[in-house]
Amino acid sequence: MAPPISSLSSLVASSPVPSPQHPKPARRALAIAPCNSASSSSASTSSSPPCQQAVAPQVASSAGRRGLLALGAGFLASAALLSPAGDAGATRIEYYATVGDKLCDLSLVKSGLAYCDVEVGTGAQPPRGELINVHYTARFPDGTVFDSTYKRGRPLTMRIGAGKILRGLEQGISGGGGVPPMLVGGKRKLMIPATLAYGPEPAGCFSGDCNIPGNSTLMYDLFLVGIYK
């Protein structure tokens, strides 16, 4: 007959199993020579190891600086990974330098050009064939800006009356066909149809990406800065 469980428990308690004894490794004491002025001053010319008390704070300080630099680099890398990728259509600049200009009602002329004067200039009328300085913001009818001299920080120098610029810009600046010429200091808005702009072909293309689709109507906010000298 098997003994009761309580008897087995008392038997185990009265006869504990000894735990195996593992020898502890001997500890070696590190002998560090005391620092004194003589040993420190001769460190650069002696082959003996440098003073430990003088080196330890430098090592700790250097390690701390490395840790801070690594932590900062980690934060920068995280920010770069979390920031959204650039827009594929980033070439269409969202820059509204002339958004504060007064509104005006456009007048349509026979060529299809529409214009209105925000501010009539008080300076001279540039003669045809002259170089002029013009600030402008160019955008699509939906308000998307695709070019701006204000963003570049300087006006564009162009020659009028030589067939070097868009026909709509030529008529809008030099006048003709029912459009009065601009005077220096004047501000004018133009709506240029595709027939007076780039026509059916896309423009402003670079590496296969074109800023201006074909058959685009273009809006220009012009400021005639002056005659180039």
KAJO-V478091 format. One record per residue. RES is the residue in one letter. SS is DSSP state (2 for helix, 1 for strand, 0 for the rest). PSI is psi in whole degrees, 0 to 359 (NA if undefined). BURIAL is I if it has 16 or more other C-alpha atoms within 10 Angstrom, else O. Layout:
# KAJO-V478091
<<RES/SS/PSI/BURIAL> <RES/SS/PSI/BURIAL>>
This chain:
# KAJO-V478091
<<M/0/130/O> <A/0/141/O> <P/0/153/O> <P/0/159/O> <I/2/321/O> <S/2/325/O> <S/2/321/O> <L/2/321/O> <S/2/317/O> <S/2/327/O> <L/2/318/O> <V/2/320/O> <A/2/323/O> <S/2/341/O> <S/0/72/O> <P/0/147/O> <V/0/123/O> <P/0/141/O> <S/0/142/O> <P/0/138/O> <Q/0/124/O> <H/0/130/O> <P/0/136/O> <K/0/137/O> <P/0/140/O> <A/0/138/O> <R/0/133/O> <R/0/126/O> <A/0/135/O> <L/0/122/O> <A/0/113/O> <I/0/122/O> <A/0/140/O> <P/0/147/O> <C/0/137/O> <N/0/170/O> <S/2/328/O> <A/2/315/O> <S/2/324/I> <S/2/319/O> <S/2/334/O> <S/0/11/O> <A/0/324/O> <S/0/337/O> <T/0/352/O> <S/0/151/O> <S/0/354/O> <S/0/154/O> <P/0/148/O> <P/0/163/I> <C/0/126/I> <Q/2/322/O> <Q/2/331/O> <A/2/328/O> <V/2/322/O> <A/2/313/O> <P/2/325/O> <Q/2/317/O> <V/2/317/O> <A/2/319/O> <S/2/318/O> <S/2/318/O> <A/2/323/O> <G/2/318/O> <R/2/319/O> <R/2/323/O> <G/2/318/O> <L/2/319/O> <L/2/319/O> <A/2/321/O> <L/2/318/O> <G/2/319/O> <A/2/324/O> <G/2/319/O> <F/2/318/O> <L/2/319/O> <A/2/321/O> <S/2/319/O> <A/2/322/O> <A/2/323/O> <L/2/326/O> <L/2/340/O> <S/0/143/O> <P/0/151/O> <A/0/154/O> <G/0/149/O> <D/0/137/O> <A/0/332/O> <G/0/34/O> <A/0/346/O> <T/0/342/O> <R/0/98/I> <I/0/129/I> <E/0/85/O> <Y/0/114/I> <Y/0/83/I> <A/0/336/I> <T/0/21/I> <V/0/339/O> <G/0/358/O> <D/0/151/O> <K/0/152/O> <L/0/154/O> <C/0/157/O> <D/0/126/O> <L/0/140/O> <S/1/128/O> <L/1/133/O> <V/0/174/O> <K/0/326/O> <S/0/344/O> <G/0/351/O> <L/0/141/I> <A/1/140/I> <Y/1/161/I> <C/1/148/I> <D/1/119/I> <V/1/320/I> <E/1/122/I> <V/0/132/O> <G/0/160/I> <T/0/2/O> <G/0/199/O> <A/0/159/O> <Q/0/120/I> <P/0/129/I> <P/0/153/O> <R/0/141/O> <G/0/352/O> <E/0/155/O> <L/1/135/I> <I/1/158/I> <N/1/125/I> <V/1/131/I> <H/1/142/I> <Y/1/157/I> <T/1/124/I> <A/1/131/I> <R/1/171/I> <F/1/165/I> <P/0/337/O> <D/0/1/O> <G/0/353/O> <T/0/121/O> <V/1/130/I> <F/1/351/I> <D/1/149/I> <S/1/127/I> <T/2/335/O> <Y/2/324/I> <K/2/324/O> <R/2/345/O> <G/0/13/O> <R/0/150/O> <P/0/164/I> <L/1/135/I> <T/1/123/O> <M/1/158/I> <R/1/124/I> <I/0/153/I> <G/0/17/I> <A/0/7/O> <G/0/24/O> <K/0/352/O> <I/0/173/O> <L/0/144/O> <R/2/325/I> <G/2/322/I> <L/2/319/I> <E/2/311/I> <Q/2/323/I> <G/2/335/I> <I/2/309/I> <S/2/338/I> <G/0/180/O> <G/1/153/O> <G/0/34/O> <G/0/2/O> <V/1/124/I> <P/0/148/O> <P/0/152/I> <M/0/149/I> <L/0/154/I> <V/0/133/I> <G/0/353/I> <G/0/155/I> <K/1/132/I> <R/1/144/I> <K/1/138/I> <L/1/143/I> <M/1/111/I> <I/1/120/I> <P/0/163/I> <A/2/329/I> <T/2/338/I> <L/2/8/I> <A/0/246/I> <Y/0/358/I> <G/0/211/O> <P/0/349/O> <E/0/141/O> <P/0/157/O> <A/1/168/I> <G/1/42/O> <C/1/140/O> <F/1/120/O> <S/0/39/O> <G/0/352/O> <D/1/122/O> <C/1/128/O> <N/1/324/I> <I/1/112/I> <P/0/163/I> <G/0/152/O> <N/0/37/O> <S/0/135/I> <T/0/134/I> <L/1/141/I> <M/1/130/I> <Y/1/133/I> <D/1/110/I> <L/1/146/I> <F/1/110/I> <L/1/99/I> <V/1/315/I> <G/1/180/I> <I/1/132/I> <Y/0/133/O> <K/0/NA/O>>
